[in-house]
Amino acid sequence: MNARTSATVEELIDGLPVVSEHDYHWITNEQRHGKWQAGKLHWIPVGRNRGNGGNIKLAGEPFNPIAERVVNGMEALIELHRLLELQENPASPEPLSPRAAVERYFGLPKLDDIERMSEPNRSQLRSLVSEVQKKLKLLLDYDPASSEFAVTIRDLGMGQSPSRMKSTLLSLTQSDKPDKKYLIGLFGQGGSSAYHASNYSIILSRRAPQLREADGDDRIGWTIVRQMFQEGRRDTYWAYLATSEDGSLPSLSAEAADGANFDQGSQFCHIGYGFGGAKSAVSRQFYQAMNHLLFSPILPYELYAMKDKPDAMRGTAQRLALKVRDGDASKKSSLSKSFPQLNVTLA
């Protein structure tokens, strides 16, 4: 949970019974080099697809995959409430859009609409926003010794049991979202391009307490993702540590999860993340870039950008509405951008 440098991850891997990728790896989706060794961890292609490199390399700009990961966290929070709703009433109709889901489950309108309201509604909703944003955190860390960045996305959403993770959090181009109008994503690509920008990625997840009875599993699943360079081949791919040839993940007991204060939800930590810039430049860009990419997010979240105190992340639309309300829209400095042009992810 606390690993934030490549050296720390490598030390962790060295202490585990991991079979070298030279002794066991996938040649194709059907063929294997070497035999599976019982009781040891092996590297399995993400999505259980040996040709996953093309999909994972899709994003050309390093902030975009992080925005996608944040959106995945928002969906996990929405899905938790939807599943709890269905437990109470299996016939309950689903929300017809992500916005409708957020209004139903969290009592929030569009975040920029709040700034256009009069008191006391504005103050009441702002207080509610402040509580909701604590359920989703984005953290940027920097290690001076290695000059490495680490980006962590932590949500308190529905989480996944270890048995589900291989076909959910570690799937690729697969999705159960097309029939769920209240979710945002569609193609199952998500933030997997963040693997390409990272030396290592650590994933942890635990099912929410209210959902564990159905799963019968309160363990915390975990794995490590890295890029694989296979001798004699030009096509690299990404793989994760698995405990069985079908892609099942290692796990820790409920007692260990409780001891680490990991009650529910998921955490993605991308280590050695390549922003292509120095510490000062990245720290300046991060807040603005994320607000720009998630211009009008359906849910707020917190950003810890190399500091202990979080910034409230509510999108540039909310920031502009605040400026207009306060009569500052004419000030060019309030609307200026000190970061490169970025594509907007609609949420």
URLINMO-V706013 format. One line per field, one symbol per residue. psi: psi as a letter, one per 40 degrees, with the letter a starting at -180 (. if undefined). A space follows every 50 residues. Layout:
psi->???
//
This chain:
psi->deheidddddddddeighhieddhihdaediihiihhieiiihhhhefhd feddddedhehdddddddddddddddddddddddddddgeehiiieiddd dddddefhahddddeeiiieddddddddddddeeehihhhihhddefiih hhhhifadiiidddddecdeihfiieddegeeidideedafdedddeidi hhhiihiideeddddfheihiiihhiihhhheiehiiiiihieieeeiii iiiddddddefgdiaihhhhifhgefiidddddddddddddddgdgidii iihggfidhihhheiddddddddddefedehddeeihfiihiihhh.
//
